[in-house]
Amino acid sequence: MLSRVAESIYWMARYVERAENLCRYVDVTLNLILDQPIGAGQQWEPLVSTTGDQEYFNEHYETTDADSVIQFLTFDRDYPNSIISSLRIARENARSVRETISSESWEALNEFYHFVLAATNNGGRVESPSEFFRTVRQYSQLFGGVVDATMAHGESWNFYNMGRMLERADKTTRILDVKYFTLLPSIADVGTPIDDLQWSAVLQSVSGLETYRKRYHGLTVPRIIEFLILDRAFPRAVSYCLTAADNSLHGITGAPTGEFCNSAEQRLGLLRSELAFMRVEEIVDNGLHQFIDSLQRKMNSASKCIHETFFALRPVESLTMSQNQSQG
């Protein structure tokens, strides 16, 4: 497969997943505010913190209220990680590889993009924000289902799945980190119904509340951390996502699981193994924020290695030298 085609499929997947996760954050926050007691602070600023683009927001928006944050995360055409921008980039990537993806996949993504574009052209005014974001999430899930059902699960699909899972793992760590440090109004609220409400919102943002409650009786921080980071069966847990990404990476290279033939497999394999043998007590004792910060750096390093291994253009002299060295 051409590296250009592989890269387009990989980033198509990442940007669609990015759009869905932003949609989840906004929708859950809208519902959380409705459930909070009167006088509780509105929780919009943490959503901006989740993006890591606070500087851009401060330069373009005057207040951190619902209208500004929703415009920023959803309809801002100039912000490259908004929902509309993510879908535009995903669609451009899909257009460039239409001969590789199925026609059904293209149609699903194209319909998804135009649904959000119509609201963007209307100034972001929607009759029911919650209904709008639920529909966005459904479009994303429809697209993922169509890709899985109509695309041969070979090299192309593995690049798609690897991108999707790496993006999902990153977003799960971000929402968990933001809740732990900035979402709670006061230390006095720890262990109160407000605290439980907000942790429930975190689980809802990854569609994990029902699954969590079926497994555990009550909401406790260690169990939630274990569920969202170390669980091997929940599809949005970090460990599950990295395992799936690693499996797709080995499906691309053909290397046996547990071995590596390039830096991407080495970095992702090390990270996967670290989580497989990690205990939640170690995370809590050493500090959740510190653990997540380290985890995000390692995931970014793995993503960089994937780019260098499969997508980066190398000078002909460098490529010839590496081939000669491998032959020698």
N, C-alpha and C positions, 0 to 999 in steps of 0.2 A: 504494500500500500504506500502511496505517496505520502510524505510527511505533511504536505499541505492538506490533504484530505483528512488524515488522522487528526491533525490539530483542529480543523474546523469542526469535526464531530465531537471532539473532546470539549471544546469551548461552547459549542451549542448546548451540550448537556449541562455544563457548569452554570451557564447563564439562565437557563430555564429553571434549574434548581434554586438559583439565587433569587429569582423572581418569586418563586413559591414560598421560600422562607421569609422574605420580606412581607409578603401577604399574610403569612401566619402571625408574625409579630404584631402587625397593625390590627388584625382582626381580634386577636386575643386581648390586646390592650383596650380596644373599644368595649369588649364584654366585661373586662376587669373593672373598668371605671363605673359601669352600670351597677356592678355588684358591691362596690366599695361603700362604706358608710359616708354620710354627708360630712363634708369638711376634710375628707382625706385628699391628699395631694394627687393631682393627675400625673400619671406615669408616662409622660411622653419623652422626657429628656433621656431616659435610659435607652430608648429605641435609637436615638441619634448616636449615643455612645456605642451601641452595638455595631454600627457601621464602621467605626474608626475614622469617620470623616466629619468630626465636629467642627473643624476649621472651615470647611466648605459651607456647612450649615450656617455658622455664625456670620459669614461674609454675605450670605444671600437672604437670610431670614432674620426678622427683628425679634420675634418671640418664639418660645418653644411651646406652642399650643397645638391642639389637635389639627387645625387647618394647615398650619405650617409644616408639621411633621408628615402628615399624610401627603401633602403636595410634594415635599422633599423626597420621600421614600417611594412614591407611586408615580407621579406625573411629571417630575422635573426632567425635561429632555436634556438639559445640560449636565445633570449629575449622572456620571457613567454607570452607577450601580443602582439607579432607581428601577422600579419594575418595568416601566416603558422602555428605558434605555437597555436594560438587560434583555428584554424580549426583542428589541430591534437588532441587537448584536447577535442574539441566538438565531434570529430569522436570516440575517445576512450570511451567517456561517452555514445555515441549512441550505440556503439558495445556492451556495457555491458547491455543494456536494449532493445536489438533487439526484444525480445518477447513482449515488451510493445508498441514500436512505430511501425508504418506501414512499410512494406517493401519498399513502394514508398519513404517514408521519408529517410530511410537508403540509398537507391540508389541515391537520390538527394544529400545528404550530402557527400556520398562517391565520387561521380563525382565532386562535388565542391572541395573537398580536393585534389583530384588527378590533377585537373586543375591547382591549385596554386602550388602543389608540382612539377609538370613538369617545371614550370618557375623557381622555387627555385633550382632545380637540374641543370638548365641551367645558374646558377649564377645570376639569377634575370634579365637576358637580355631578354627583350620583344621587339617586332618590333614596337608596338605602345603602350606606357604606358597608354594613355587615354583610348584606346580601351580595354586594359587589365583590368583596374580598373572598367570600365563600365560593363564588363563581370562578374567580381567578384561580383559586386552589384546585377546583375541580377540573379546570382546563389543563392545568399542569399535570395533574394525576392522569387525565385522559391521554395527554401526549405521551407520558411515560409508559402507560399501558399499551398504547398503539405501537410504540417503538419496540417494546418487549415482545409483542405478539406478531409483528410483521417483518422484523429485521432478523436475518440469520444471525445466530449467536456465535459469530466468528470474530475475526479481528476488528471489524468496524464496530460491532456491538460492544466489544471489550473496551475500546477507547471511550465509547459513550458511557458505559457503566462506571469506568474508572473515574471519569470527570464528575459524573453525578454523585458518586459516593464520597469523593474527596471534598466536594463543595458542601455536601450535607453534614459531614463530620465537622467541618470548620464552623458552620452556622450553629450546630448544637453546642459546641464549646462556647461560642460567643454569648448566646442567650443565657447559658448557665452562669457564666462569669459576671455578666451584667446584673443578674438577679442577686447574686451573692454579695455584691458590693454597693450597688446604687439603687436597687428597686425598693428596698425596705425603708420606710420613712424614718424610723427611729429604732434604736437598739432595744427600747422598751417593748416594741411590738414583736420581738422574737418569741415564737411559741404561742402567739395569740391567734385568734381566728383570722385576723388580717394577714398574718404571716402564712397561715395555711392557704388562704385564698390566693395569695400571690404565688406560692409554690405550685398550687393547682394550675394557675395560669401558665406557668413555665411548662408543665407537663402537657397542657392543652396545646401549647404552641408547637409541639412536636407530635401531636395526636397520640400522646402516650398515657393520658390520665386513666382511661379505662383499663388498659393493659397493666398499668402499675397497681391499680386498686385490686385487680384480680389476683395479683401476686402477693401484695402486702396489705396489712390491715390499717396502717396509719401513715401519715405523712411525716417522715423524719428526714433530716438533711443527709445523713450518711446513705440511707436507702435510695434517695433520689439521685445522689451523686453516682452511686453504684449502678443504678438503672440507666442513667443517661450516658455514662462513660464506659463502664465495664461490661454491660450486658451483651451477651453473644447472640441473643435471639431477637431483640427488639430492633426493627429496621432502621431506626434513627439514632440508635446508640453509637457512640464514637467507635467502640471496638468492633461492632458489627460492620459499620461502614468501611473501616480500614481493612478488615478482613476481606470484604467483597472487592474493594479496590485492588488489594494485593492479588487476589485470585484472578481478576481480569488482567492485571499486569503480567502474571505468569502465563495466562492464556495467550497473550500477544507474543511473548518471547519464546514460549515453549519450554522454559526452564522448569524443572521439577519443583514443586512446592517445598519450601524450606531451604532452597539453594538460590544463588543469584548469579547473574551473568553481566550485570551492569549496576551503576550506582543507584538507579531508581529502585531496583528490586532490593538492593542492600538497605537503603534508608527506610523504605516502607516495611520491609521484613523485620528490621530491628524495632520499629515503632509498634508493629503488630505484636511482636513477642513481648515487648515491655508491658503492654496493656493486658496481654493474656495471663501474665504472672503477677500483675499488680493487685494489691488488696486495698479496699476502700479506706481502711484505717490509715494506711500510709499517705493517701491523698489528704485526708482530713488533718492528720498530725503535722504534715509538712506545709499545709496551707493550700486551699483550693485554687486561689488566684495564681499562686506561684506555679502550681502544677499545670494549670491551663495555659499560662503564658509560655511555659516550656513546651507543652504539647503543640501549641500553635506554631511555634518556631520550628519544631521538628516536622510538622505537616507542610509548612512553607518550604522547608529544605527538600522534602520529598517531591513536592510539586516542581520545584526548580530543577531537580534531577530528571524528572519526567520530561520537562521541556528540553533540557540539554541532550537527553538520550534520544528523543524521538522527533523533536520539532526544530531545534536550533540549526540554522544553516552554518556549515563549516567551510572554510576555504578549501579549494581543491587540493592544495599542497598538504594541508593537515589531514584531509581524508585519505590521500594517497599514502602518506606516511603511516597512518594507523593501519591501513590495509597491509602495507609491506611488513609492519611489525607483527601483525597477527599471522601472516604467512611465514615469517621467519621463526 
